[in-house]
Amino acid sequence: MLRNDSKSAAAELQQIAQKREGPAIMVFTSSLKLLYQDQEAWKLCAEINQHGDKNSRGILPPSVIEVCNEVKKQLQLRTHSKDWEQFRIKRVLMGSQRPMLVSGVGLPNPEHPEEAQMLVTIEVIGRQQHAVLEQSKERFHLTEREGTVVEHLLKGWTNKEIGNALGITEQTIKEHIKHIMEKTKTTTRTGILVQLLGL
C-alpha cells in the first residue's frame, strides 16, 4: 500500500515538474557559437524578434547577443568558476509582448580558456505581477498613481501609451517616473524594474 502511495506521489511530482515554467536556456561557446537551445528559448527568441527587437536579422535577438558579448568580455577578467558565483549579466527587455529578463554567466575553463562557454537564460517576468506591485508600493512608499504607472512600465509601455491609458499628459507621466526613480534610487526605467522585481 505504501509503495503505491509513493509511486502516485512521485508521478504527481513529475507532472507538476513538467507543467512548471522555468527559464529558457541557451549555451554558447566563447566565440558565440550556439551549442544548445531548449524549446522555450526558441519560443521566447521568436517572440522577442516579432514584438521587440526590430533590428533582428537572425534567429537570436540583438539583446541576447549583447548579453553574450558582455559575458565574453567578462570571461577575460573572470577566469575561474568562483568568479561567477556572485556575478551575472542581466538585461530587462521591455519591448516584447511581456517583460523578460535575459541573464548570462560565464563557464570558464582555466586550463583551456578558448573552450570557455556561456550560459544564457531568458525568463518571463511579471508572472506574479500583482504581488510584486503590492510589495513595491509598500517597500518604496509608492502612491496609487505611481503603482499604476509601474504596472504599465512592466508591460513595456511608452510614456505616451501610459498617458493615453490613464488620461493624463506625457509630461505628467515623466514626473511620476522621476518620483519613482527618486524613491527607488535609480536613474533609468530599466533600473526601476530591476529594483522592483528584485533582480
Buried (B, 14 or more C-beta within 10 A) or exposed (E): EEEEEEEEEEEEEEEEEEEEEEBBBBBBBBEEEBEEBBEBBEEBBEBBBEBBBEEBEEEBBBBBBBBBBBBBEBBEEBBEEEBBEEEBBBBBBBBBEBBBBBBBBBBBBEEEEEEBBBBBBBBBBBEEBEEBBEBBBEEBEBEEBBBBBBBBBBBBBBBEBBBBBBEBEEEBBEEBBEBBBEBBEBEEBBBBBBBBBEB
